[in-house]
């Protein structure tokens, strides 16, 4: 790799990668497979599948689907069930296998007639939600899996978060007498995942590793985070004889960008939009227009990170890179799949992207050379119970999700799939958000019966508030969080109570926050938690030191172990007599929790605390910000003793939590080896 300066922040060359050949034709496993040289990892997958379960990790363009088909043909384990995380990916891969000559049935809830055909099909394509619903209710598809199907192929397993991957492990446990093949482009700590599969099934799980087929590319980090600058760049991309994928972190950002490009720049037809909330026909039309070259730019979010073939792409643009390295490489895999040189353009549009792209070295170590995330599976988790005995109603957790709707027209949905736990944090009255090209404000509390949250345009809510938001102020809901019970760590219930929403000025402005709403919304969630009490948390410097310590810990877990920044929540309780007199006698505490309780005891706490102390010493607090967290109001970096004391206290409680879970290698009494 080489790095050279330019008008952007920096630029870096990456040489790409190529799979290793096996010296035998892939068609040796079946005449239906292409008559091309097989890759080494495809042959090894087929051989390992003879002896048990397999985890195949190989980069983009590595022929993982063909590896699975070769393994199934080699062992003649038909009928086989292929499980995909998204319906779009399932449809795309089903069409691919049909072209090879396989009899494929799609059973995903959208394709009628599957019940009459699955008994005779060679391959059934589905999704985990379909399996979960039929397993919980003892319906026909679950009977097919337990009585007829001989193997299951789980594609893109990195896609699932800790909650979902442990529910998936529960399905595998219930179907442990079936053969399982797990596939992903990117998995860190693969032996850990294989070990959890072995604990769930009692059978061997072998890891097979292969390289992807990715063309050389140039990474360019822009020196701006403004969406207006990105949109100007897109207008230039449209005029080029190439295709560009632009990834945003949220649907709201993607929709806003698309509308501005169409209305202000007149690029409708040249730019297309793709995300999971669009009707299926619109998604297919967008894929078709982009693949055929009629549209040269596609605006998208997570839906195009996995597998869908959109043809030859030469440029990927990231408006903020994903926290997870695996998601980043899934995006990158969209470009250069035909062997042509590719370009990757990054806009540092959020604190994490700004932090990790500050220097080429940090980016290279974290994303190009560093360990990618492990799949956070934990066979001892209550979430990993078989579906029929698991109280979880839905694999994706949609059952109790809220929708944000127009107050004057509840049928007009502005946001869907809002997690109840996120309501007090981001969707309480007074909170602002973008949708349909406008700024909206939540105008009332959530309706627990209809699961709706009302919203109005910011101008209708309050013209002054709307103007301040346009000037860069942001809405910040203040909440109080308590863990139920007297224990300092464990698994229990955490209560989140929204108290008010304020308008916060930009960090360099002297103005004080403005109260815009006051009230009470309470949400109670099950969680792992640790609760650290300390009298110094009553002081402003103590509370800010705790915030900085926990932010540094989250960044350390991300950098060292690939743990998503959003996995752990935290709250600093600082009772202030002048604000709430009845609270003045309560303890000051720091609460860290994971909800739902999935993998918190498994995290590598000791090495993370070592790294967190180093980061807290050398990084400005604003460089380690987390979403929805306030900026520290003091120069807390000078108070090293407080920060280190909090981090060491967190470590001791985390080890107590591990002991209660019966996990080995506790380090109680030891201190991190970082010279403190």
C-alpha positions as CSV (number, residue, x, y, z in Angstrom):
1,X,0.0,0.0,0.0
2,X,1.1,3.6,-0.6
3,X,-0.2,6.8,0.8
4,X,0.0,10.2,-0.9
5,X,-1.4,13.6,-0.1
6,X,-4.0,15.4,-2.1
7,X,-6.7,18.1,-1.6
8,X,-8.6,15.5,0.5
9,X,-7.6,14.7,4.1
10,X,-5.6,11.8,2.8
11,X,-5.5,9.1,0.1
12,X,-4.4,5.4,0.3
13,X,-3.8,2.7,-2.2
14,X,-4.9,-1.0,-1.5
15,X,-3.6,-3.8,-3.7
16,X,-6.8,-6.0,-3.6
17,X,-6.9,-9.8,-3.2
18,X,-7.4,-13.0,-5.2
19,X,-8.7,-16.5,-4.1
20,X,-6.3,-19.4,-4.3
21,X,-7.1,-22.1,-6.9
22,X,-7.5,-25.8,-6.1
23,X,-6.4,-27.2,-9.4
24,X,-9.6,-29.1,-10.0
25,X,-12.9,-28.1,-11.8
26,X,-15.8,-27.0,-9.7
27,X,-18.0,-29.2,-11.9
28,X,-16.4,-32.3,-10.4
29,X,-18.9,-32.0,-7.6
30,X,-21.8,-31.6,-10.0
31,X,-22.3,-31.0,-13.7
32,X,-24.8,-28.3,-12.7
33,X,-21.9,-26.2,-11.3
34,X,-19.7,-24.0,-13.6
35,X,-16.9,-25.8,-15.4
36,X,-14.2,-23.5,-13.9
37,X,-11.3,-24.1,-11.6
38,X,-12.5,-24.5,-8.0
39,X,-11.1,-22.3,-5.3
40,X,-9.2,-24.0,-2.5
41,X,-11.7,-22.9,0.2
42,X,-14.6,-24.4,-1.9
43,X,-12.9,-27.8,-2.0
44,X,-12.0,-27.6,1.7
45,X,-15.6,-26.7,2.6
46,X,-17.0,-29.8,0.8
47,X,-14.5,-32.0,2.5
48,X,-15.1,-30.6,6.0
49,X,-18.8,-30.9,5.6
50,X,-18.4,-34.7,5.6
51,X,-17.4,-34.6,9.3
52,X,-19.7,-32.0,10.8
53,X,-20.7,-28.4,10.8
54,X,-18.6,-25.8,9.0
55,X,-18.0,-22.0,9.2
56,X,-16.7,-20.7,5.9
57,X,-15.2,-17.2,5.9
58,X,-14.2,-15.8,2.6
59,X,-14.2,-12.3,1.1
60,X,-16.5,-10.9,-1.6
61,X,-16.6,-12.7,-4.9
62,X,-15.2,-15.9,-3.4
63,X,-18.1,-18.1,-4.6
64,X,-19.5,-19.0,-1.2
65,X,-22.8,-20.0,-2.7
66,X,-21.0,-22.4,-5.0
67,X,-19.0,-23.7,-2.1
68,X,-22.2,-24.6,-0.3
69,X,-23.7,-26.2,-3.3
70,X,-20.5,-28.3,-3.8
71,X,-20.6,-29.4,-0.2
72,X,-24.3,-30.4,-0.4
73,X,-23.7,-32.2,-3.7
74,X,-20.6,-34.0,-2.2
75,X,-22.7,-35.3,0.7
76,X,-26.0,-35.5,-1.1
77,X,-27.7,-33.7,1.7
78,X,-30.8,-32.6,-0.2
79,X,-33.3,-31.1,0.5
80,X,-31.2,-28.2,1.8
81,X,-32.5,-25.0,3.3
82,X,-30.7,-21.7,2.6
83,X,-31.3,-19.0,5.2
84,X,-30.7,-15.3,4.3
85,X,-31.0,-12.3,6.6
86,X,-33.0,-10.2,4.0
87,X,-35.7,-11.1,1.5
88,X,-33.9,-9.2,-1.3
89,X,-30.8,-11.2,-0.9
90,X,-32.8,-14.4,-0.6
91,X,-34.6,-13.6,-3.9
92,X,-31.3,-12.8,-5.6
93,X,-29.6,-16.0,-4.6
94,X,-32.6,-18.1,-5.4
95,X,-32.5,-16.8,-9.0
96,X,-28.8,-17.7,-9.1
97,X,-29.4,-21.3,-8.0
98,X,-32.3,-21.7,-10.4
99,X,-30.0,-20.6,-13.3
100,X,-27.7,-23.5,-12.3
101,X,-30.6,-25.9,-12.7
102,X,-31.7,-26.5,-9.1
103,X,-35.4,-26.9,-8.1
104,X,-35.8,-24.0,-5.7
105,X,-38.8,-22.9,-3.6
106,X,-38.9,-19.5,-1.8
107,X,-40.7,-19.7,1.6
108,X,-40.5,-16.2,3.0
109,X,-44.1,-15.1,3.5
110,X,-44.2,-13.2,0.2
111,X,-44.3,-16.1,-2.2
112,X,-47.6,-18.1,-2.2
113,X,-47.8,-21.7,-3.0
114,X,-44.6,-22.8,-1.2
115,X,-46.5,-25.2,1.1
116,X,-47.5,-27.5,-1.8
117,X,-44.0,-27.5,-3.3
118,X,-41.4,-27.8,-0.4
119,X,-41.7,-31.6,-0.1
120,X,-40.4,-32.1,-3.6
121,X,-37.9,-29.2,-3.8
122,X,-34.1,-29.7,-3.7
123,X,-33.5,-26.3,-2.1
124,X,-35.8,-24.1,0.0
125,X,-34.8,-20.5,0.5
126,X,-36.1,-18.6,3.6
127,X,-35.2,-16.2,6.4
128,X,-34.8,-16.6,10.2
129,X,-38.1,-14.8,11.0
130,X,-40.0,-17.4,8.9
131,X,-38.3,-20.2,10.8
132,X,-38.9,-18.6,14.2
133,X,-42.6,-18.0,13.7
134,X,-43.2,-21.5,12.5
135,X,-41.1,-23.0,15.3
136,X,-42.9,-21.0,18.0
137,X,-46.3,-22.1,16.7
138,X,-45.4,-25.6,15.5
139,X,-46.5,-24.8,11.9
140,X,-45.8,-26.7,8.7
141,X,-42.4,-25.2,7.8
142,X,-41.0,-26.2,11.2
143,X,-42.3,-29.7,10.7
144,X,-40.4,-29.7,7.3
145,X,-37.2,-28.6,9.0
146,X,-37.4,-31.3,11.7
147,X,-38.7,-34.2,9.6
148,X,-37.5,-33.6,6.0
149,X,-34.7,-31.1,5.6
150,X,-31.2,-32.6,5.9
151,X,-29.0,-29.5,6.2
152,X,-29.2,-25.7,6.6
153,X,-27.0,-23.0,5.1
154,X,-26.8,-19.8,7.1
155,X,-25.5,-17.0,4.8
156,X,-24.0,-13.7,5.9
157,X,-24.0,-14.6,9.6
158,X,-22.0,-11.5,10.4
159,X,-25.2,-9.5,9.6
160,X,-26.9,-10.5,12.9
161,X,-26.4,-8.6,16.2
162,X,-25.9,-10.3,19.5
163,X,-29.6,-10.8,20.2
164,X,-30.3,-12.3,16.8
165,X,-27.3,-14.5,16.5
166,X,-28.1,-16.1,19.9
167,X,-31.7,-16.7,18.8
168,X,-30.2,-18.3,15.6
169,X,-28.0,-20.4,17.9
170,X,-31.3,-21.5,19.6
171,X,-32.6,-22.7,16.3
172,X,-29.4,-24.6,15.6
173,X,-29.6,-26.2,19.0
174,X,-33.2,-27.4,18.3
175,X,-32.0,-28.7,14.9
176,X,-28.7,-30.1,16.1
177,X,-29.2,-33.5,14.3
178,X,-29.1,-31.6,11.0
179,X,-25.9,-30.5,9.3
180,X,-25.2,-26.7,9.4
181,X,-23.0,-24.6,7.2
182,X,-22.4,-21.0,8.2
183,X,-21.0,-18.5,5.7
184,X,-19.8,-14.9,5.8
185,X,-17.3,-12.6,4.1
186,X,-15.9,-11.4,7.3
187,X,-15.8,-12.9,10.8
188,X,-13.3,-12.1,13.6
189,X,-12.4,-14.8,16.2
190,X,-14.0,-17.6,14.1
191,X,-12.8,-20.3,16.6
192,X,-14.9,-18.6,19.3
193,X,-18.0,-18.9,17.1
194,X,-17.2,-22.5,16.2
195,X,-16.9,-23.3,19.9
196,X,-20.3,-21.9,20.7
197,X,-21.8,-24.0,17.8
198,X,-20.2,-27.1,19.2
199,X,-21.5,-26.3,22.7
200,X,-25.0,-25.9,21.3
201,X,-25.0,-29.0,19.1
202,X,-22.5,-31.4,20.6
203,X,-20.9,-31.8,17.2
204,X,-17.6,-30.6,15.6
205,X,-17.6,-27.3,13.8
206,X,-14.7,-26.7,11.4
207,X,-13.5,-23.2,10.3
208,X,-12.5,-22.9,6.6
209,X,-10.9,-19.6,5.5
210,X,-10.5,-18.2,2.0
211,X,-9.6,-15.0,0.3
212,X,-12.1,-12.9,-1.7
213,X,-11.9,-11.6,-5.2
214,X,-11.5,-7.9,-4.9
215,X,-9.8,-5.5,-7.3
216,X,-7.2,-2.9,-6.2
217,X,-8.8,0.3,-5.0
218,X,-8.0,3.8,-3.8
219,X,-9.4,5.0,-0.5
220,X,-10.0,8.8,-0.3
221,X,-11.0,10.5,2.9
222,X,-12.7,13.9,2.2
223,X,-11.9,16.9,4.4
224,X,-15.6,17.7,4.8
225,X,-18.6,16.1,6.5
226,X,-21.2,18.4,4.9
227,X,-23.9,16.6,3.0
228,X,-24.1,19.6,0.6
229,X,-20.5,18.8,-0.5
230,X,-21.4,15.2,-1.0
231,X,-24.4,16.1,-3.1
232,X,-22.2,18.4,-5.3
233,X,-19.8,15.4,-5.7
234,X,-22.7,13.2,-6.8
235,X,-23.7,15.6,-9.5
236,X,-20.2,15.1,-11.0
237,X,-20.4,11.3,-10.6
238,X,-23.6,11.3,-12.6
239,X,-21.7,12.7,-15.6
240,X,-19.0,10.0,-15.5
241,X,-19.1,6.8,-17.5
242,X,-19.2,4.6,-14.3
243,X,-21.6,3.5,-11.6
244,X,-21.5,4.7,-8.0
245,X,-23.1,3.3,-4.8
246,X,-23.6,5.9,-2.0
247,X,-24.2,4.5,1.5
248,X,-25.8,6.4,4.3
249,X,-26.2,5.3,7.9
250,X,-29.9,6.0,8.1
251,X,-33.0,5.9,5.8
252,X,-33.7,9.5,6.7
253,X,-30.3,10.7,5.4
254,X,-30.7,8.6,2.2
255,X,-34.3,9.9,1.5
256,X,-33.3,13.5,2.1
257,X,-30.3,13.2,-0.2
258,X,-32.4,11.5,-3.0
259,X,-35.1,14.1,-2.8
260,X,-32.6,17.0,-3.0
261,X,-30.8,15.4,-6.0
262,X,-34.1,15.0,-7.8
263,X,-35.8,18.2,-7.0
264,X,-33.0,20.7,-6.7
265,X,-30.6,19.2,-9.2
266,X,-33.1,17.6,-11.6
267,X,-31.4,14.2,-11.5
268,X,-34.5,12.0,-11.3
269,X,-33.8,9.0,-13.6
270,X,-30.0,9.4,-13.2
271,X,-30.1,8.6,-9.5
272,X,-32.1,5.9,-7.8
273,X,-33.0,5.0,-4.2
274,X,-33.0,1.6,-2.4
275,X,-33.8,0.7,1.2
276,X,-35.8,-2.0,3.0
277,X,-38.9,0.2,3.7
278,X,-39.6,0.7,0.0
279,X,-42.2,-1.5,-1.6
280,X,-40.7,-4.6,-3.2
281,X,-41.6,-3.5,-6.8
282,X,-39.8,-0.2,-6.2
283,X,-36.7,-2.0,-4.9
284,X,-36.6,-4.3,-7.9
285,X,-37.0,-1.4,-10.3
286,X,-34.2,0.5,-8.6
287,X,-31.9,-2.6,-8.8
288,X,-32.8,-3.2,-12.5
289,X,-32.3,0.5,-13.5
290,X,-28.9,0.6,-11.8
291,X,-27.7,-2.8,-13.0
292,X,-28.6,-1.9,-16.6
293,X,-26.8,1.5,-16.4
294,X,-29.9,3.7,-16.9
295,X,-29.2,5.2,-13.4
296,X,-25.5,5.7,-12.7
297,X,-25.8,6.5,-8.9
298,X,-27.7,4.5,-6.3
299,X,-28.5,6.0,-2.9
300,X,-28.9,3.2,-0.3
301,X,-28.4,2.1,3.3
302,X,-27.7,-1.4,4.8
303,X,-29.9,-3.3,2.4
304,X,-27.2,-3.4,-0.4
305,X,-24.4,-4.4,2.0
306,X,-25.1,-8.1,1.5
307,X,-25.0,-10.1,-1.7
308,X,-27.4,-8.5,-4.1
309,X,-25.9,-8.3,-7.6
310,X,-26.2,-4.8,-9.0
311,X,-23.6,-5.3,-11.7
312,X,-20.3,-3.5,-12.3
313,X,-19.7,-0.8,-9.7
314,X,-16.5,1.3,-9.7
315,X,-17.0,3.6,-6.8
316,X,-18.4,3.2,-3.3
317,X,-19.1,6.4,-1.2
318,X,-19.6,6.2,2.6
319,X,-21.3,9.1,4.3
320,X,-19.9,7.8,7.6
321,X,-18.5,4.3,7.7
322,X,-20.2,1.5,9.6
323,X,-19.0,0.8,13.2
324,X,-18.5,-2.8,12.2
325,X,-15.6,-3.7,10.0
326,X,-17.5,-6.6,8.5
327,X,-20.2,-4.2,7.3
328,X,-17.6,-1.9,5.8
329,X,-16.1,-4.8,3.7
330,X,-19.6,-5.9,2.6
331,X,-20.1,-2.4,1.2
332,X,-16.6,-2.4,-0.4
333,X,-17.4,-5.8,-2.0
334,X,-20.0,-4.1,-4.2
335,X,-17.2,-2.4,-6.2
336,X,-14.5,-4.0,-8.4
337,X,-16.3,-7.4,-8.6
338,X,-15.5,-7.6,-12.4
339,X,-11.8,-7.0,-11.8
340,X,-11.7,-3.3,-12.6
341,X,-9.9,-0.9,-10.2
342,X,-12.3,0.7,-7.7
343,X,-12.5,3.9,-5.7
344,X,-13.8,4.3,-2.1
345,X,-14.7,7.8,-0.9
346,X,-15.3,8.4,2.8
347,X,-17.0,11.5,4.4
348,X,-16.3,11.7,8.2
349,X,-19.9,12.4,9.0
350,X,-20.0,11.1,12.6
351,X,-17.6,10.9,15.6
352,X,-16.5,7.4,15.0
353,X,-15.7,7.9,11.3
354,X,-13.8,11.1,12.2
355,X,-11.9,9.3,14.9
356,X,-10.9,6.3,12.8
357,X,-10.0,8.2,9.6
358,X,-7.9,10.9,11.4
359,X,-4.7,9.3,10.0
360,X,-4.1,6.7,7.3
361,X,-2.3,4.5,9.8
362,X,-5.3,4.3,12.2
363,X,-7.7,3.5,9.4
364,X,-5.4,0.9,7.9
365,X,-4.9,-0.9,11.2
366,X,-8.6,-0.8,12.2
367,X,-10.2,-1.6,8.8
368,X,-7.6,-3.0,6.4
369,X,-5.4,-5.0,8.7
370,X,-7.1,-5.2,12.0
371,X,-9.2,-8.0,13.4
372,X,-12.8,-7.9,12.3
373,X,-15.7,-8.5,14.7
374,X,-16.3,-11.8,16.1
375,X,-19.9,-13.1,16.0
376,X,-21.1,-12.5,19.5
377,X,-22.6,-15.9,20.1
378,X,-23.0,-17.3,23.7
379,X,-24.5,-20.7,24.0
380,X,-25.2,-20.1,27.8
381,X,-27.4,-17.1,27.0
382,X,-31.1,-17.5,27.8
383,X,-31.6,-16.1,24.2
384,X,-30.0,-19.3,22.8
385,X,-32.8,-21.5,24.1
386,X,-34.7,-23.5,21.4
387,X,-37.6,-21.5,19.8
388,X,-40.4,-23.6,21.3
389,X,-39.2,-22.9,24.9
390,X,-38.0,-19.4,24.2
391,X,-40.2,-16.5,25.4
392,X,-39.0,-14.3,22.6
393,X,-41.9,-13.7,20.2
394,X,-40.1,-12.4,17.1
395,X,-36.6,-13.0,15.7
396,X,-36.2,-9.4,14.6
397,X,-38.1,-7.9,17.5
398,X,-40.8,-6.1,15.5
399,X,-43.8,-7.1,17.6
400,X,-43.7,-4.2,20.0
401,X,-42.0,-1.7,17.7
402,X,-43.4,1.8,17.5
403,X,-44.1,3.9,14.4
404,X,-43.6,7.6,14.2
405,X,-46.6,9.1,12.3
406,X,-47.9,12.5,11.2
407,X,-50.1,13.9,14.0
408,X,-52.7,15.0,11.4
409,X,-52.6,11.8,9.4
410,X,-51.6,8.6,11.3
411,X,-51.5,6.6,8.1
412,X,-48.4,8.6,7.0
413,X,-45.5,6.8,8.6
414,X,-42.4,8.9,9.1
415,X,-40.4,6.2,10.9
416,X,-41.1,2.5,11.5
417,X,-39.5,-0.2,13.7
418,X,-38.7,2.1,16.6
419,X,-37.4,0.0,19.5
420,X,-39.4,0.8,22.7
421,X,-36.1,1.2,24.5
422,X,-35.1,4.0,22.1
423,X,-38.3,6.0,22.8
424,X,-37.1,7.8,25.9
425,X,-33.6,8.2,24.4
426,X,-34.5,9.6,21.0
427,X,-38.3,9.7,20.4
428,X,-39.7,11.5,23.4
429,X,-41.7,14.7,23.0
430,X,-39.6,17.6,21.7
431,X,-37.1,15.3,19.9
432,X,-36.3,16.4,16.3
433,X,-35.6,14.3,13.2
434,X,-35.5,14.5,9.5
435,X,-38.1,12.8,7.2
436,X,-39.6,13.5,3.8
437,X,-37.1,16.3,3.3
438,X,-38.3,18.2,6.4
439,X,-37.4,18.6,10.0
440,X,-40.1,17.1,12.3
441,X,-40.6,17.2,16.1
442,X,-42.3,14.6,18.2
443,X,-45.4,16.3,19.5
444,X,-46.7,14.0,22.2
445,X,-46.0,10.8,24.2
446,X,-46.2,7.4,22.6
447,X,-49.6,5.7,22.5
448,X,-49.1,2.3,24.1
449,X,-52.2,0.8,22.5
450,X,-51.6,1.8,18.9
451,X,-47.8,1.9,19.2
452,X,-47.8,5.3,17.4
453,X,-45.7,8.4,18.2
454,X,-47.2,11.6,16.8
455,X,-45.0,14.2,15.1
456,X,-45.5,17.6,13.4
457,X,-43.2,19.7,11.1
458,X,-40.8,21.8,13.2
459,X,-42.3,25.1,12.0
460,X,-45.7,24.0,13.3
461,X,-44.2,22.9,16.6
462,X,-42.4,26.2,17.2
463,X,-40.9,28.4,14.5
464,X,-38.1,29.5,16.9
465,X,-37.2,25.9,17.7
466,X,-37.2,25.2,13.9
467,X,-34.8,28.1,13.3
468,X,-32.4,27.0,16.0
469,X,-32.3,23.4,14.7
470,X,-31.5,24.8,11.2
471,X,-28.7,26.7,12.8
472,X,-27.1,23.6,14.2
473,X,-28.8,23.2,17.6
474,X,-29.8,19.6,18.4
475,X,-32.5,18.1,20.6
476,X,-31.3,16.1,23.6
477,X,-33.8,14.0,25.7
478,X,-32.6,13.8,29.3
479,X,-33.4,10.5,31.0
480,X,-32.9,8.8,34.4
481,X,-31.9,5.2,34.5
482,X,-32.0,2.8,37.4
483,X,-31.2,-0.9,37.9
484,X,-33.7,-2.8,40.0
485,X,-32.4,-4.4,43.2
486,X,-29.5,-4.0,45.5
487,X,-26.9,-6.1,43.6
488,X,-23.9,-4.2,42.1
489,X,-23.9,-6.5,39.0
490,X,-26.0,-9.2,37.5
491,X,-29.0,-9.8,35.2
492,X,-32.2,-8.0,36.1
493,X,-34.4,-5.0,35.0
494,X,-33.3,-1.5,34.1
495,X,-35.8,1.3,34.2
496,X,-35.4,4.3,31.7
497,X,-37.4,7.4,32.6
498,X,-37.6,10.4,30.3
499,X,-37.8,13.7,32.2
500,X,-37.5,16.4,29.6
501,X,-36.1,17.4,26.2
502,X,-33.8,20.3,25.7
503,X,-32.3,22.1,22.7
504,X,-28.5,22.0,23.0
505,X,-26.3,24.5,21.2
506,X,-23.3,23.5,19.1
507,X,-20.3,22.6,21.3
508,X,-18.4,25.9,20.7
509,X,-21.4,28.2,21.5
510,X,-21.8,29.8,24.9
511,X,-25.6,29.6,25.1
512,X,-27.3,27.4,27.7
513,X,-29.6,24.6,26.6
514,X,-33.3,25.5,26.2
515,X,-36.1,23.4,27.7
516,X,-38.7,22.5,25.0
517,X,-40.6,19.7,26.7
518,X,-41.1,18.2,30.2
519,X,-43.0,15.1,31.2
520,X,-42.6,11.4,32.1
521,X,-42.2,8.3,30.0
522,X,-41.0,5.1,31.6
523,X,-39.7,2.0,29.9
524,X,-38.6,-1.2,31.8
525,X,-36.1,-3.6,30.1
526,X,-34.3,-6.8,31.0
527,X,-30.6,-6.4,31.0
528,X,-27.1,-7.4,32.2
529,X,-25.8,-4.5,34.3
530,X,-23.0,-3.3,36.5
531,X,-23.6,-0.5,39.0
532,X,-20.6,1.4,40.3
533,X,-21.2,3.8,43.2
534,X,-18.8,6.6,44.0
535,X,-19.3,9.8,46.0
536,X,-17.1,11.8,43.5
537,X,-19.9,11.3,40.9
538,X,-21.8,14.0,42.8
539,X,-19.3,16.6,41.5
540,X,-19.4,17.9,37.9
541,X,-15.9,16.8,37.3
542,X,-16.6,13.3,38.6
543,X,-19.6,12.9,36.3
544,X,-17.7,14.2,33.3
545,X,-14.7,11.9,34.1
546,X,-17.1,8.9,34.3
547,X,-18.6,9.9,30.9
548,X,-15.1,10.1,29.3
549,X,-14.0,6.9,30.9
550,X,-17.0,5.0,29.5
551,X,-16.7,6.5,26.1
552,X,-13.0,5.5,26.0
553,X,-14.1,2.0,27.1
554,X,-16.6,1.7,24.3
555,X,-14.0,2.8,21.7
556,X,-11.4,0.4,23.2
557,X,-13.9,-2.5,22.9
558,X,-14.5,-1.5,19.3
559,X,-10.8,-1.1,18.4
560,X,-9.5,-4.2,20.2
561,X,-12.4,-6.6,19.9
562,X,-14.7,-5.3,17.2
563,X,-17.6,-4.9,19.6
564,X,-20.3,-2.5,18.1
565,X,-20.2,0.9,19.7
566,X,-24.0,0.6,20.3
567,X,-23.8,-2.7,22.3
568,X,-23.4,-1.2,25.8
569,X,-25.5,1.6,27.2
570,X,-24.4,3.7,30.1
571,X,-25.8,6.3,32.5
572,X,-24.2,8.6,35.1
573,X,-26.6,9.4,38.0
574,X,-25.5,12.7,39.7
575,X,-28.1,13.8,42.3
576,X,-28.1,17.6,42.7
577,X,-30.0,19.0,45.6
578,X,-30.6,22.4,43.9
579,X,-32.3,20.7,41.0
580,X,-34.3,17.9,42.6
581,X,-34.3,18.2,46.4
582,X,-35.8,14.7,47.0
583,X,-32.9,13.2,45.1
584,X,-30.1,14.7,47.2
585,X,-29.9,11.7,49.5
586,X,-29.6,9.1,46.8
587,X,-26.4,7.5,45.8
588,X,-24.4,8.7,42.9
589,X,-23.6,5.9,40.5
590,X,-22.4,4.8,37.1
591,X,-24.6,2.2,35.4
592,X,-23.5,0.2,32.3
593,X,-25.9,-2.3,30.9
594,X,-26.8,-4.4,27.8
595,X,-30.4,-4.9,26.8
596,X,-31.5,-7.5,25.9
597,X,-28.9,-9.4,28.1
598,X,-26.9,-11.4,25.5
599,X,-23.1,-11.4,25.7
600,X,-21.9,-8.8,28.2
601,X,-20.1,-11.3,30.4
602,X,-18.1,-12.6,27.4
603,X,-16.5,-9.3,26.5
604,X,-12.7,-9.1,27.0
605,X,-12.8,-6.6,29.8
606,X,-9.2,-6.6,31.0
607,X,-7.5,-5.8,27.7
608,X,-10.3,-3.3,26.9
609,X,-9.7,-1.4,30.1
610,X,-6.0,-1.3,29.4
611,X,-6.7,0.3,26.0
612,X,-9.4,2.6,27.5
613,X,-6.9,4.1,30.0
614,X,-4.5,4.8,27.1
615,X,-7.2,6.4,25.0
616,X,-8.6,8.5,27.9
617,X,-5.2,9.9,28.6
618,X,-4.3,11.0,25.0
619,X,-7.7,11.8,23.3
620,X,-9.8,14.9,23.7
621,X,-13.2,13.9,25.1
622,X,-14.9,15.3,22.0
623,X,-12.9,12.9,19.8
624,X,-14.5,9.9,21.6
625,X,-18.2,11.0,21.6
626,X,-20.9,8.4,21.5
627,X,-24.4,9.0,19.9
628,X,-26.9,10.8,22.1
629,X,-24.3,11.7,24.7
630,X,-23.6,15.2,25.9
631,X,-20.2,16.9,25.5
632,X,-18.3,16.9,28.8
633,X,-18.3,20.5,30.2
634,X,-14.9,20.2,31.8
635,X,-11.3,19.4,30.7
636,X,-11.6,16.0,32.3
637,X,-8.4,14.6,30.7
638,X,-6.4,16.3,33.5
639,X,-8.2,14.2,36.2
640,X,-6.5,10.9,35.3
641,X,-6.9,9.4,38.8
642,X,-10.7,9.6,38.6
643,X,-10.9,8.1,35.1
644,X,-8.6,5.3,36.0
645,X,-10.4,4.6,39.2
646,X,-13.7,4.3,37.4
647,X,-12.3,2.0,34.7
648,X,-10.6,-0.3,37.3
649,X,-13.9,-0.4,39.3
650,X,-15.8,-1.3,36.1
651,X,-13.3,-4.1,35.5
652,X,-13.7,-5.6,39.0
653,X,-17.5,-5.6,38.6
654,X,-17.3,-7.1,35.2
655,X,-15.3,-10.0,36.6
656,X,-17.8,-10.5,39.3
657,X,-20.5,-10.7,36.6
658,X,-18.3,-13.3,34.8
659,X,-18.0,-15.4,37.9
660,X,-21.8,-15.4,38.4
661,X,-22.2,-16.7,34.9
662,X,-19.7,-19.5,35.7
663,X,-17.2,-18.3,33.2
664,X,-13.5,-19.1,33.8
665,X,-10.4,-16.9,33.9
666,X,-11.6,-14.3,36.3
667,X,-9.0,-11.6,37.1
668,X,-10.4,-10.2,40.4
669,X,-7.6,-8.5,42.2
670,X,-5.4,-8.0,39.2
671,X,-4.9,-4.6,37.5
672,X,-4.4,-4.0,33.8
673,X,-0.8,-4.0,32.6
674,X,-0.7,-0.5,31.3
675,X,1.7,1.2,33.8
676,X,-1.0,2.9,35.9
